[in-house]
């Protein structure tokens, strides 16, 4: 008998439960991943928005400075200083405001002498290479030059920049040429500053109207170059944001028209573990910031980590799912084990109600049921059957001599030998004590029953091995045949009993067929 008779049903239920847990876990993980992706998109949009705001501010400040230069007196440096101070105070990401003016090459010596007398005694118009030592492969002699005359704030470390020709700065020469051909602001590539750090310049040519009055000295002149010096690190967004910012890596690339692409800034994301990179998603997004002068491409990445998914509330749900995964199958198995045990007990009770406890043979109740089946078969098909009664000879003496335990061994062996000589359709039952009743189905005549009886006698006669040594047994068998000797169980059993006693009188270890009056 199998230990768990409901195994297929149990397997299906457990598989269904595991599937439900897996589906719930998948939905939970998917929802959490989607939540983090939505959060990632919100944060990236906010960071890109911060950068766009600063880039748009640069355009606005430069436009305001250009308008100011068109209106201010040509030598009103105090007003220019106040304007620059107000602009840099309002927008701290602007590192410096500079102004250069156009000077004809033929007039630069006189212009330099004039400014030395009335402005800075150390003023010199010079090439950028003279203060940096960097080689500049520029064009030939030009008709005009663009010395830097104004800087705010005027930092000590940048003092040498006064008088530098813009067109001699290797990373600005091309941009200056573009600005002279363009009425809109032009952006330079990103470069390393003379005083340290990385920056780029947004510049625009400013031309005064012809009717503007002149003053002496003519400091700003009629044509100027307004410049905003912008440190790239000042454009990095989200420095004061919370935890999520620390987990996001991003970079910004300046897509300046007619200039090579330049990396503005970069922030690397923390390095995730191998399993996190293997099993968890990595969010990637690119956003293009539309700005007239400083179009920028921002790239973002975010590797999801176990810490993101195993937050306290999610960990609690995960623990509940694990608990359900373990507890429900355990309860289910116990339930089906109880059902199985109940069925086993029921079957055992039914077995004990219909079988002899010692020999395992059918008892009287089961034998009576088998007889009814045989009787209905005779009524329906006319198939004769025989009832045999076998009684062990001198069995009482074995019990008296050797005890009931050894007698039980003899009974069990005899029962097995009888079963071994019968067909599967036949039935042998313990009638009581040392007496057995046998039902032979579908016999053709009396000789068939006698042949079976002879086999039983021979089987019983073989020595029986017991704990007390080999014991020889014999039995006496009486036979009654339906319908020849009766058609009821009581009638056939009574006549088989009479035939069995006649066999005992004739010397035992023999069989006898009922031959008396059946009326």
Buried (B, 14 or more C-beta within 10 A) or exposed (E): EEEBBBEEEBEEBBEEBEEEBEEBBEEBBEEBBEEBBEBBBEBBEEBBEBBBEBBBBBBEBBBBBBEBBBEBBBBBBEEBBEBBEEBBEEBEBBBBBBBBBBBEEEEBEEBBEBBEEEBEEEBBBBBBBBBBEEEBEBEEEEEBBBBBBBBBEEEEEBEBBBBBBBBBBBBBBBBBBBBBEBEEBBBBBBBEBBBEEBBBBBBBBBBBEEEEEEEEBEBBBBBBBBBBBBBBBBBBBBEEBEEBBEBBBBBBBBBBEEBEEBEBBEBEBEEBEEEBBEEBEEBEBEBEBEBEBBBBBBBBBBBBBEEBBEEEEBEEBBEEBEEBBEEBBEEBBEEBBEBBEEEBEEEEEEEEEBBBEEBEBBBBEBBEEBBEBBBEBBEEEEBBBBBBBBBBBEBEEBBEEBEEEBBBBBBBBBBEBBBEBBEEEBBBBBBEEBBBBBBBBBBEEBEBBBEBBBBBBEBBBEEBEBEEEEBEBBBBBBBBBBBBBBEEBEBBBBBBBBBBBBBBEEEBBBBBBBEEEEE
